[in-house]
Amino acid sequence: MTGTAFRALAKASQFSEGAMIAVAGGHGADVLLARVEGEWFAVSNLCSHLRAELHRGTLSGHRLACPLHGGAFDIRNGAPIAGPVCRPIETYPVRLRGDAVEVAVPEQAAQQPGFEW
C-alpha cells in the first residue's frame, strides 16, 4: 500500500479474548481493534449507516453489532451481515511485534461522509 505504515496502537497483553477498543489510527481514522479466537482485527470504528461508534456496540464471535440500530458487520472483512447496514466498513492490516499490536491505516483512510438510507 502506498502511504501506509504500521503503527503500534495497543499492547496485546492488555487484551482478553473477545475484547475490543477504539483507538486513533492516524490519518483521520477512528479504528476499532479487536481480538477474536486468538486473531487480531482492525476496522473502521464508525458504522457505515449513521456513523455510530461501533466500539459502543457488541462483539459476539466475528459479529460486530452497531449500538444504534443493531446492524452488524463481519469483523474479518467488514462486510454487512444484518440490516439496516448495506455498505461494508473499512478493514486494516494488523500484525504483532512482541507485545505491540500494530495497524496499517492508509493515508487516504478518511471516514466515509454522509449517511446511508
Secondary structure, DSSP 8 states (H G I E B T S, - for coil): -TT--EEEEEEGGG--TT-EEEEEEETTEEEEEEEETTEEEEEESB-TTT--BGGGSEEETTEEE-TTT--EEETTT--EEETT--S---EE-EEEETTEEEEE--TT-----S---
